[in-house]
């Protein structure tokens, strides 16, 4: 059936999706615990499956698609967690007086400006990864897609970037 789908047979694709849609939904639902989000993630899983089908090596399709679904759901949950952390930080910041908020905002902007300038002193391979992860809040997957590299490479570059920053940057500068 995979060979038919690779050859462009849309009927085979429909059959495959119909066969695995409940399984994929259960996996995403077990991670996100929200029916609407789980449905969206199941759809995204099948889209990702179509994109990655050329790399599939005909070994355990159910396991392969399960991993795609699980990773999609985990990435989504991490992104939600990051947004919650940003929101709670924002709410905490807003509990201060107006003067403190203005001062903190100016300080934060100054720190961000210095960080952007300092990123340019990093090795080229690390600059974009740091920029996307810390300044644009992209996930590993989003960064991997933007840079056309694998997710483990993104993780390794971030690890190396953190190590580089600890060695070359002074904490008091930021």
C-alpha positions in Angstrom: 0.0 0.0 0.0 2.9 2.4 0.8 4.3 1.8 -2.7 0.9 2.7 -4.2 0.8 5.9 -2.1 4.3 6.8 -3.2 3.2 6.3 -6.8 0.4 8.8 -6.2 -2.6 6.6 -5.6 -5.0 8.7 -3.5 -7.4 5.8 -2.8 -4.6 3.9 -1.1 -3.8 7.0 1.0 -7.5 7.3 2.0 -7.5 3.6 3.0 -4.3 4.0 5.0 -5.6 7.1 6.9 -8.9 5.4 7.6 -7.1 2.4 9.0 -4.8 4.4 11.3 -6.8 7.5 12.2 -8.2 6.2 15.5 -4.8 4.9 16.6 -3.1 8.2 15.8 -5.9 10.1 17.6 -5.6 8.0 20.7 -1.9 8.7 20.8 -2.2 12.4 20.5 -5.2 12.5 22.9 -3.1 10.6 25.5 -0.5 13.4 25.5 -2.6 16.6 25.1 -5.9 15.6 26.8 -7.9 17.9 24.6 -10.1 16.4 21.9 -9.9 19.4 19.4 -6.1 19.7 19.8 -5.8 15.9 19.4 -7.8 16.0 16.2 -5.6 18.8 14.8 -2.4 16.9 15.8 -3.7 13.7 14.2 -4.2 15.7 10.9 -0.8 17.2 11.2 0.6 13.7 11.8 -0.8 12.5 8.5 0.6 15.6 6.7 4.0 14.9 8.2 3.6 11.2 7.2 3.1 12.3 3.6 6.2 14.5 3.7 8.3 11.8 5.3 7.0 8.9 3.3 10.0 9.0 1.0 12.2 8.1 4.0 10.1 5.3 5.2 11.9 2.0 5.0 9.0 -0.5 5.1 9.6 -1.7 8.6 6.8 -1.4 11.1 4.5 1.3 9.7 2.3 1.4 12.8 5.3 2.1 15.0 6.6 4.6 12.6 3.4 6.6 12.4 2.9 6.3 16.2 6.3 7.9 16.7 5.4 10.8 14.4 2.1 11.3 16.3 3.8 11.1 19.6 6.5 13.7 18.6 3.9 16.0 17.2 1.9 15.9 20.4 5.0 16.4 22.6 6.2 19.3 20.6 2.7 20.9 20.8 2.6 20.4 24.6 6.1 21.9 25.0 5.0 24.9 23.0 1.9 25.3 25.2 4.1 25.1 28.3 6.4 27.8 27.0 3.5 30.1 26.3 2.1 29.4 29.8 5.5 30.3 31.3 5.6 33.5 29.3 2.1 34.4 30.3 2.8 33.8 34.0 6.0 35.9 33.8 4.1 38.6 32.1 1.4 38.5 34.8 4.1 38.7 37.5 5.7 41.6 35.8 2.4 43.4 35.6 1.9 43.2 39.4 4.7 45.7 39.9 4.1 49.4 40.0 4.1 51.4 36.7 7.6 52.8 37.4 9.0 49.4 37.9 7.3 48.1 34.8 8.8 50.9 32.6 12.2 50.4 34.2 12.0 46.7 33.7 10.8 47.0 30.1 13.7 49.4 29.3 16.2 47.0 31.0 14.7 44.0 29.1 14.9 45.8 25.8 18.5 46.7 26.5 19.4 43.2 27.5 17.8 41.8 24.3 19.7 44.4 22.2 22.9 43.3 23.8 22.1 39.6 23.3 21.3 40.2 19.6 24.6 42.1 19.2 26.5 39.4 21.1 25.0 36.6 19.0 26.8 38.0 16.0 30.1 37.1 17.7 29.2 33.4 17.9 30.3 30.9 15.3 28.0 31.0 12.3 26.4 27.5 12.8 25.2 28.5 16.3 23.9 32.0 15.6 20.7 31.1 13.8 19.8 28.3 16.2 20.2 30.6 19.2 18.2 33.3 17.4 15.3 31.1 16.5 15.2 29.3 19.9 15.7 32.2 22.3 14.5 35.2 20.5 11.7 33.8 18.3 10.7 30.9 20.6 10.7 28.3 17.9 10.6 24.6 18.7 13.4 22.2 17.7 11.2 20.9 14.9 10.5 24.4 13.6 14.2 25.3 13.7 15.1 22.0 12.0 12.6 22.8 9.2 13.9 26.4 8.8 17.5 25.4 8.6 16.9 22.1 6.7 18.7 20.0 9.3 17.6 17.2 11.6 16.2 17.9 15.1 19.2 16.1 16.9 21.5 18.6 15.1 19.4 21.5 16.4 19.7 20.1 20.0 23.5 19.6 19.6 24.0 23.1 18.2 22.0 24.6 21.1 24.1 22.6 23.6 27.3 23.9 21.9 25.9 27.4 21.8 25.2 27.3 25.6 28.7 26.0 26.2 30.1 28.7 24.0 28.1 31.4 25.8 29.3 30.3 29.2 32.8 30.5 28.1 32.7 33.8 26.2 30.0 35.9 27.8 30.1 37.5 31.2 26.9 37.1 33.2 27.0 40.6 34.5 26.9 42.0 30.9 23.3 40.7 30.7 
